């Protein structure tokens, strides 16, 4: 019997999720089904008498068939229940029942297996139930809890909601609103972070490793992995697995086994290097041996076509069913250089590895990952940890960034990204990591042509520069290639961050010094000292003196030192002199020693082949330091939002047009009003007489063509302004109607005349890759022709919005350009905040466009609005924890 045969009507498959529990292991959450009956009986039978009493307020030894039928048969609306499984064991049940049919208050209850207490199961179930409830119009949870049930009270109390308690007749009545709060979001993200850190710690800190597919022949992938682990001096236990091994078989001096199941004591990590068709069976064996994670080096998955994609999907499902994380497939491995671990589970040989250090590296491409390791070693940069994700079916750069946030051994991070499956989560995690450690990212493209074989990701509708804006909002340093990644890494690993953008240039060659100064100015740095040039034949001590004087200058934040040797080879004393000068000051120094030989560039002052390379790295560090120092603001929050009312409008529109539709004007007005956005009414008219009659209600009106076909045709005269008399209205109507008739367009409306000001546009769009994207710009030619639009990605802070408004090229128009009165920035910021929260709350909003919005000195007036809705995509970063899959 297939799974489809047991799914009840209306079964919400989108509620299914894999989650990481607090111990780092993976569990599966899904809606309850009738076929869970036997699992529930087993679950109840294994519970202690105390747990049963705390849940049911009675000593029920066995649940009746009637009770279990009621538990497992729900409508997924008024009665909702979720179950959590670890492998084949039911470990938790959570449910809510609305107090009244279709009501906004529901009674919530949980039951967690005695054998799985302390793993955060109740907290995960509460998160998921609350998010499902909000989507269905539930606003408040209530529960009756016995006073001795401290664990359940703790689940409610620690979730971050504002919980009220009342003691009545021996029971504690608990109640709380389930709308996310700053505290509840912080709790959820903190729990997610801790769980994923533990999950990655299990991957990177194993005590035992099995390599499956180790041949007696050296020139094989499995053998390469095994030999590199042994040669690297792994401090734990390592086992070669060869299905043809007999008792007493030795491979590289280690006893081989025929199956992972034969390893006494089990294993923590398995490296799988067998043909693709055998991988699923190996996954089951590794699960039986207690493995927490897999590195799958095997090829023949999604990169091989349709059958491979199906096999890759099975790999993920089976691994997660067993609670394991997966790196790969087609992974080139992982490395933990910690002297206490010394794990080189990769195909990079010992002579390719960098020494132990503080740079964390992540690469999706295996081959490129090995190149990155070689480059780091050549530059003398020490490595803390490294992972190659391959097809990235599970473990991604987001997981590694969670780990590096807490890893004291890592002080800077480099990521080479070919695709990105969850930009919203990336933004959130990268922003947190970048607040304490530089994050350098190589990402070349986001379109279909940029997706390598084996990767299936959501495509974006946005322009390529949108990705760059997302990275800037995240605080990461974006570079164009691996060479530049290490240029920046050399600097941030070995030098303090710049305190400002003022630089000094010293050299022993006029041309080289001028080149450095010009490059600095071109990248927005201020040359406040020099260029200072010492004679070409100057002694080392003289060069150190000018470098020391530059660094001592209070008007200098960083030093660029350039030196050309007067003879073929540079004197190493010059390098030492510059390093000594830099050590005496808390200011960064970059250098170009032309013709340098035999000097390790990763040690001390970072050296670059040409001044332009040094300046580019320094400018990147300056911008990052500025981002890190500035106030990042508070997440915008709105009072009086009627989220449920807005959801009803959207649901009604989609019920009418399931594939999507443009909202009627009155629907759009009501939707926006639910978020405190008032749209000025406009009255459609069908004749000049009707226009005059409507205009008589106002002290001045405008007439405008309303057809969407004309929205992107600026300068064509589709609006008639400042009409104050009946004659003017009549003439304007006839003129506009005569202009529309030849092109076959209809629709004219009358609207009250607004005060003078600047016409701007605020919009949002739901992108398949990025989620909601909010845009702002001066309406008309600046946006439509010049693309002068600021984009940001909710959730936004107040500082994000301020920077958004000030970043457009037409921003002076808002600040009193050529004698005009400045607009009310506070009102404009508030409007953008409301649109951002609206878009963030409702993924059904395919597009929202407020245009024109008149910004003036006393506020903002929304004169026009259009809203398009479509079936909600599955967002990559919802209000409930879940592991996504790139399959």
N, C-alpha and C positions, 0 to 999 in steps of 0.2 A: 504494500500500500504506500503510495507516495504521500509526501507532506500535504500536497494540495487536496488530497482526499479527506484529510482530517481537519482542514481549516474551516471554522464556522463562518456563516454569512457575515459580511462586514468586518472580517478580521483585519485589524490595522497593521499590516506588515511593517509600515514605516516606524512603528514603535519599537521594533526589534533593535537591539544594540549590544555590541561587545563592550565591556567596561573593564578598566583596571581597578582592582580592589586595593585596599590600603597596604596589603602585603606585596603588591606588585604582580600578582597573578591575574589572569584574565577570566572573566565570567560572562555569561550570556543572559541578557534580560529580554523578555518578550511578553506579549499579552498572554493571559491564561487561555487554555483551550480545553475542550472536553476530554481529550486524550491525556490530560494531566492527572486524571482521577487516581490511578494506581500510585503515581509518584506522591500525591498528597497523602494517601493512606500510609505509605512508607515513611514519609516525612513526619506525620503525626505520631506514628508508632515509636519513632526514635527519640521523640522529645521527652524531657523529664516532666514529672508531675507538676513541678513548680512552673515550668514554662507554659504548660497547657493551661494551668489555672490563671496565670497572668494574662494570657491571650483571651480565654473564653469565660473567665470569672467562674469557672466550674471545673471539677475534676472529670473531664470527658476522656475515658480510656480509648474509645474508638469513635471516630466520626461516622455518623449515619450516612447511608447512601444518599438520602434526601439532602443532607447538609452539603455533601461534596458536590452533588449535582447543582445545587444553588451556587456554590463557590465557583464552579468551572463553567457555568453557563451564564454569561453576562452579555449586556448589549453594547459594551464599549462606549457608552455615552453616559447614561445615568448610573450605570454600575460598571466600574472599571477595575480590573485586577491584572497585576503583573507577577510573573514568576522569574526567579533567577536560578540558573543551573551552573554548576561547575562539573564539567564532564557530563556524566549521566545522573548526577545527584542534584535533587532539588534542595537548594540551600536557603531560599527566602521567598516570602510571599508578601506582596503589598497590594492594598485595594482601597478604593473609596466608593462610597454610595451617596448619591445626592439625597439630601433630606427631603426635598420635593422634586418631582419630575421636572427636569429642565431648569432647576433652581441653581443658585450661585454658591450655595453652601453644601459641603459634602463631609461625611464622616469618614475618617481615614484610619486604617489599622495595618499592622505589620506582624509578621511572624518569621523569626530568623532561627535557623537550625542551631541547636545547642553546640554542635560540633564545628560551627563556623562563626562563632561569636568573635567580635573584635576585628573583623575584616572590613568593616565599613559597609556592610550589606544594607542595613536599614537606611543609612544616609543616602546611598545610591538610589534605592527604591523611592525614597521621599522626593529626591530631586526629579526623578522621572515622572512620578505621579503629579507633582506640582506643575511641571511643564505641560503635561498632557491636559491637566485640569484647566490651566489658563487658556489653552487653545480651544477648549470646549465651553468656555464661559464660566467656569468655577472660579470664584474669587477668594474663598475662605475654607479652611479645613478645621474640623473640630474632632475631638477624640475624648473618650473616657478611658482613663488609665488608673490602675491601682497604685496607691502610694509606694508600694514596695517595688514597682516595676521601674527602677531607676534608669535602666538602660534605655527604655523607650522614651522616658521623659528627657533623657540626655540627647536622644536623636532629634527631638523637636527643639530643645533649648539651644543646641549647638549648630543648628542649621542656618542661623543668622536672621531668622524671621523674628518679628516682635510678637512673642508668645504671651498670652494671658492664661492664668491658672485660677480656678475656683474649686474649693473643696466642698463637696456636697454628698452627704450620705455615704461616706467611706470611699468615695471615688474622686479623683482629680479630673475636672473638666478642663481640657486644653483647647484653645482656639487661637488661630493666627491667620492673617491675610497671606496669600501665596504670591502676591505680586513681588517680583525680585526687588530687593533693596541693595544698597551698596554693601551692607554687611553680608547678606546672603550670597551675593556674587563673589565677594572676597573669600568667603568660606568655601564655596564650590571650587574656585580656582586654586585655593591653597590645597584642598584635598586632592584635586586633580594633579597638581604639581608634585605633592609628596608621593602619590601613588606611582606616577610615571618615573620619578627619580628612583624609587625602589625597583621598579620594573627594569630600568636600564642598568641599575647597579647589579642586578642578577645577571645581566648580559655581559657586563664589562668586568665583573669581579667573581668569576666562577672559581670554585675550588677543585672541580674536576671537569675535564673536557674529553669527549670522544670524537674522533674523526672517522666518519663512516665512508668507506670507499677507498681505503688505503691499500694501494697495490704494492707488491714486492718490487715492481719496476720504479726506479726513481723518477722518470720523466712523465709523471701523471699529476693531475691536479690534487687528488686526495693525498698522494704521497708528499707533494710540495707543502700542503698545509701542515701535515703531521711533522715533517722534518723541520719546518720553520718554527713550530711550537717548541719542539725539543731543543733546537739550536738557540732559541731565544731565552732559554733558561726558565721556562714557566715554573712557578713555585708550587703549583698544584699537581694533581695527578692527570696524566694524559694516556689515552688508550687508543691504539689503532684497531679499527674494525674492518675485517675483510671476510665476506661471506664464505670464502673457501678456506678460511683458517682452521687448522686442526690444533688440538692441544699441543703446546710446546712450540708453536710457530712464533718466531721472533721477527719483528720489523723494526729496523734501526735500534736494536737492543731491547725493544719493549715487547712483552707478550701480547700477541694479537688474539682477538676474540671474533667469533663468527657473527655475533649479534650483540647489539647494545644491551639486550636483556640479560646477557651473560656477565655483565660487569657487576661485581659484588659491591654493594653499597650505592649503586646508581650513579647518576651524573647530573651536573648542573647545566652544561652547555654541550650541544652537539654541532659539529661542522659536517654538513652533508654534501658529499661529492660523488654522487652516483647518477646513473642515467635518469632522466626525468620520470620515466614510467615507474621507477622503483621508489620515488621519494615519498609517496603517500604511505606506503607500508613502513618505511623508515620512521615517519612521523609517529605512527602508532607505537613502534618499538621504543622510541625515545620517550614517549609519554609514560609507558610502563616502567621505564628506568628512572622516572622522576625529573626529566629534563625541564628546565624553566624556559629555555630559549634555543632557537635553531639559527645557525648561519648556513643558508642554502646557497652553495656555489654552483649547483647544477644549472645547465642551460636546457632549453627546449620548452620554455613556458610562454608567457604572453608575447615575447619577441619572435616566437616561431609561428604565430598565426592563430586561427580560431581554436583549434584543438588545444594548443598551448595555453590560450587564455582560459579555457574551461578548466584545464589542469591546475593553473595558477589559482583560480577561484577555489577549487577543492583543497588545495594546499592551505590556503588561509583559513577556510572553514574548519578543516580538521585540526589545524594547529590551535586555533582559538577554542575549539571545543575541548581540547586537552589543557587549556589554560596557558599556552606557550606564546611567546613573542617570536617573530620571524624577521631576520635580516636577509634580504634578497627577494626572490632567487636571482641568479647570476651575480651574486655578491662576490667581491674579491676579498672579503673578510673584515676583521676588526683587530684593533691593537690597543692594549693598555700598557703603557710604558712604565707605570708605577713600579719602582724597584721591589715593592712587596708582592707584585703580581707577575710582571714581565711576561705578558701574554701577547705573542705575535701569531694570532690565528688568521693569517693572511698569506697571500702568495708573494709578498715582498720579502726577499731574502735579507739576512742580517746586514749585508753590506749596503742595502738600500734604505735601511731604517735610520731616521734621525735619532739623536740621543734623547734621553728623558728631559723634558722641559715643560713649558706651560702653554703651548699652543694646542688647541683642540681642532681637529680637522674632520670634515664630513664631505663625502663626494658620492653623488649618485652613480657616476660612471666608474666602473672598476678599473679599467685601463688608465683613465685619467687620474684615478686615486693613487695608483702606483707612481705616476709621474709627479703628482703633488708631493708624495713622500720623498722622492729623489730630489726635488727642488728644495724642499725644506732642509734636507741633509746637506746639500751643497752650500746653502746659505748659513749653515751653522745654527739653524733654529731648532730648539728642542720641542719635542712632541709629548703631550700628555696622553691623549687618546685619539683614535681614528676609527672611522667606520665607512664602509662602502655599501650603499643601499641597493645597488643593482636595480631590479625592477620595482623596488620600493613597495612591495605588497603590504607591508605592515610598518616596520620601524622606519622613521623618517628623520629629517633634520630637526623637526619639532621635538621629537623625543630626546635627541642628543642635546638640544639647547636646554631642555628641562634639567637634564643631568648636569650640564656644565654650569648652570646657575648656582648649584650648591657645591660644585667640585672645587676645593681649594687649590688643587694642582693646576687648574686651568685659569689663566688670566686673560686670554684672548682667544677668539674663535674665528675660524675660516670655513665657509661653506661654498661648495661648487654645486649649484642647483641647475638641473636641466628642465625640470618641471616642478610645479607646486600644486599639491592637491587640496590644501587647506590654508589659503592666505589669511583668513580671519584669525585662525589660531596662531599662525606664524607671526602676524602683527602683534598679537597679545603677548606671546612668549618672548619674541625678539625684543620687544620694547622693555620688558622686565629685565632680561639679560643685559641689554645694552646700557641700562642705568648703572651697571657696575663693571661690565667687561666689554671691550670693543668687539663688535661682530662685523666681519668683513665678508661680503657676499659677491660671488660671481654669478650672474644670471644674464644670459644673452638675449633671450626672447620669450614670448608668451603665446605666439600663434601656433597653428597646426604644424607648420614647418619646423618648429622648435622642439616638437615632442619626439624623443627617440623611440625606437622599437621597444616594446615591452611596457610602455607607460601609457595608461589611459587616464586622462584627466579632463576636467571640465574646461571647455573653451571659453574665452572671454569675448564680450562684445566691445570691450573698451579699447582705447588706443594704446599702443605700446608704451607711451610715456606714463600711462596710469600705473604700471607696475613700479616704475621708478618713484612715483609719488608715494606709493604704499610703503616702499622701503624707507624713504625719507621720514614718513610719519612714524615708522617703527624705530627710527634712530640708528639703523645699521649703516655701514659704510659700503656703498655699492661701487664695484670696480669692473673693468671691462674684461679682464682675463686673469689667469693664474699668476702671471708675472707681476701684475699690479697688486694682487692679493698679498704676495709675499713682500712686495715693496712696503705696503702699509704695515704688515705684521712685523717686519724688522723694526719699524719705528715704535709701534705701540707696545711691543714686548720689551724693548731695551731703553726707552726714554720716557720721561714724564709727559703727560698730556700738555699741550700749549695752553697758556692762560689767556691768550688773545691771538690776534692775527697780525701783530707787528713783528717784523723779522729784520734781522741784520744779515748782511752778505759780506764775507771776507774771502779774499782770494790772493793768489800770487800771479794772476794773469787777468789783464783788463777785459779781454774778450769773454773769458769764462765767467768772471764776476758780473759783467753786463748781461750775459745770457741768463744767469741765475736770477738777477733782479727783474729782468723783463718777464721771465716765467712766473715769478712770484706775483707781480702786478697783474698779469693776465688771469691769474686764478684768484683774484680778490684779496691777496695779502698786501699789507702795507710795509714797504721798505722804509724803515725809520732810522736805519743805521747803515751807512755805506751806499754803494759797494766800496769797501776799503780794500786797496790793493797794496801788498808789500812787494818789494823788488823780487824778480824771479830768482835771484841768487841769494835771497834772504836766508838766514839761519833758522833752524827749527824753533829756537827760542823766540825769535821775532814773530813767527806765525802764531805761536801760542799766546803771545802777549796781545796781539790784535783780536784773537778769538776770545780771550779772557775779558778784554775791554768791552767787546760787543755784548757778551753775556751779562756783564755787570751793569750795562746801560739799563736804567729803569724804563726806558721807552721801547725795550726789546722783549719779546715773548719767546722767540726761537732764533736759532742761528743756522745759516746755510754756509758751510765752509767748502771751498773749492781749491784744489791744489793740483798743479801740473809739475811733475818733476823736471828739473833742469837737465837731467840725464835720463838714460833709458829706464832705470828702475827707481821707484820711489823709496825714499828713506823711511823705514818702518817707524823711526822716531817721530816723524810728522803725525802719523796716525795716533801714536801714543800721546803726543802733545795735545792734539785736538780732544782726545778722550779725557785726558787729565783736566783740560779746561772745562769740559762739560760736566765732569763729576763735581766740580766746585760750585755748581749752580743748579737750581731746580728748574731748569729750562731745557727743552729738547734741542738737540743738535742733529742735523743731517749733513752728510758730506759727499763730495765727489772727489775721489783721488784718481785722476786719470792715469791709466797705465798701472794701476795697483796690482801687485802680485804677492801671493803668499800671506795675505792678510785676511782673516776670517771676517766676512762682512756682518755676520749675525752677532758678533760680540761687541759690546760697547756702543760707540757711535755708529749708526747704520750708514753704510756707504753705497752709493749708486753709480752706475756707469756714466750718467750724464746729469747735469743740474736739473733738467726738466723732470727726470724720474724722481729725484729727491724732492722737488717742489710739489709735484703731484701728490706724493705720499704725505708731505707735511700739510698741505692744504686739506686733505681728507681728514687728518687728525685734528686740525683746527676746527673744521665744521662739526666733527663729532663731539669735540670737547665743548663747543658752544651749545650744542643740543643737550648734552648731559648736564650742564650747569644751569640751564634756564628752568623757569617754573613751567611745569607741564599741566598745571591746572587741575580742575576737578571735573569728573564726568557730569555732563549736563543732566539735570533732572527736572521734570515738569510737574507742576501741581495741577490737579483738577482734570487730568486726562481721563477720557472715557474710552478705554481700550476696548471693552466689550461691545460698546455701541458701534465703534468703527469696524470691529470684526463682523458684526451682523450685516452692515452695509456691504462689505466685501463678499461675504458668504452669499448674500442675496443676489448680487451681480453675477457671481460665478455659477449659481444655480440656474440663472437665466441663460447664461452663455458659458458653458463649461470650458470652452477653449480660450476664453478671455474676451474682454470687451472694453470699450471706452465708457466710463461712467457718464450718466446723464448729468447735466450741470447741477441740478438740485442734489443729486447723490454726492457729487464731488464736494459741493458746498457743505453738506452735512458731515461728510467724512472729515474734512479739514477742521470743521467747527469742533469735532470731538477732541481735537488736539490744540484747541485754542487759536486756530487760524481763521480769521474772519475774511471772507471773500466778498468784495463789493458786488451787490446784485446788478445784473444787466437784464434788460427787458427786451425780448425779441419783438420786432415790429415788422409788419408786412406791407405797410403803405406809408406815404408821407403824412397823411392825416393821423394815422396811429402814432407815428413818431412825434408829431407835434403834441398830441394829447399826453403821451408819456412824459415828454420833456417839460411840460407845464408843472410837473410835481417838484422840479428841482431848480435851483438857481445856477443854471449853466450845465450843459451836458456835452457828451461826446457821442458820435455815431461811429460804429466800427463793424467791419465785415467779420463774421464769426466762423467762416469755413476753415476747418483745419488745413485745407490745401494751401491757405495763404499765410500760415504762421511763419514760414521760413522764407518769406519774400519781403525783406525790409526795404523801405524806401519807395514802395509802390503806391502810397497814398490810400491805404485801406482804412485809415482812421481820420475822422474830421473832428477837430478840437474846438473848444471854447465857443460853443453855440449857445447864445443867450436869448435869442429872439425866435418867435415862431417862424419868421421868414427865413432866418438862417438855418433852422432845423430842416424846414421843407426843402430848401435849395440843396443842402448837404445830402439829404436822403436821395433826392432825384439824381444828383450827380454821382453818388456812390453806386446806386442801383444801376445807372446807365453804364458805369465802368465794369460792373460784375456781369451784366447780361451777356455781352459778347463772348465771355469765356465760360459761360454755362455754370456759374457759381451763384448760390443763393445764401441768404442769411445775413441780416443786419440787426443790430441791437443798439439800444439806447442805454447809456450809463451816466451816472452823475459825474460831473467834472471834478477831478482830483486836484489838490494843490500842486504847485510846481515843485519839481524835484528831479532826481536822477532815476531813470527807469532801469531796474535791475531784474535779473532772473535767478530764481532758486529752484533747483530740480533734484530729483533722485531717480536712480534706475537700479533695478535688481539684476545684477550680473551673475551668470552661472558660476564664475570662478571667484569673484571678489565678494559676492553678496551685495548689500546696498552700497551704492556710490552716490555721494551727495555733491552737487555742483553749484557754483556761484559765479556770477559775472555781471558786467554791465550789459543790459539787453541790446539786441540789434547787432550792428556790425562788429563790435568787439568780440562777441561770442561766435556769431554765425560766420563771419568772414575771417577773422584773425585767430579764432580758437583761444581767446583770452579768458580762460575759465579755470577756476581753482577747484580741485577735486579732493575730497577726503572720505575716509572710510569709517562709518559708525562702528562702535560708540565713540562719540566725540567728547572732548573736554572743552571748557570755555576758552582755553588757550588755543586749541586747534581751530576754533571758529574765528577767533581774533586774527590769527595768522592767515586763515583762509581768505578773509576779506582784504587784508592788507597786501596779499601776495600777487593779486592780479595787476597787470600793467596799467589798467584804467583806474586804479585805486585813487589817484589824485582827484578824480571827478567826485568822489565821495567826501573829500576833505576841504571843499571850498575852492575848487579850481576856477581861476580867473574871476575872483570876487564873489562867486556863488556862496550861499550859506552851506556849511557842512551838514551832512545828514545825521540823523539820530542813530549812531552806531549801536547803542544798546538795544534799540528796537529791532534793528537789522540782525544783530547777533541772535536775539531771541527767536526771530522767525526761522533762521537757519537751524537753530537748536531744535525747534519743534518739528521741522521737516525731517531732521536726522533721526529723532526718536520715533516718529511715525514710520519711517522707512525701516528702521531697525526692528520695530515691533511686528511689522506685517510683511512677510516675504511675498504675499500675493500682489503687492504693489509693483507691477512691472515698470511703471513710469509715472512720476508726478512732476508736473511742470507748472510753476507759478510764474506767469508772465502775461502782462507786465506787473511788476511790483514797483510802486512808486516810493522811493526813499526820500524823505525830506527832513527838515530840521526838527519836526515835532513827532516823527514816527514813521511808520511804513504802512502803505495801503496796498493790499492784494487786489488788483483789478481784474485779473484773469487767472483761471486755473483749469488744467486738464489732468485727468487721472485715468490711467489704463491699468486694468487688473488682468492677471493670468494665473493659472494653477501654480500654487506655491512650490518652488523648487526645494529640494532638501538642502538646507543650509549646512555648510561645513562646520559651523561652530555654534551649536544651539545652547540653550540654557540648561541642558542636561549633559552629563559626561558620556562620551561615546568614542570608541575607536573607529576611525574611518578606514576604508580599504581602497587602495589604488589597484583595482583588478579589472 
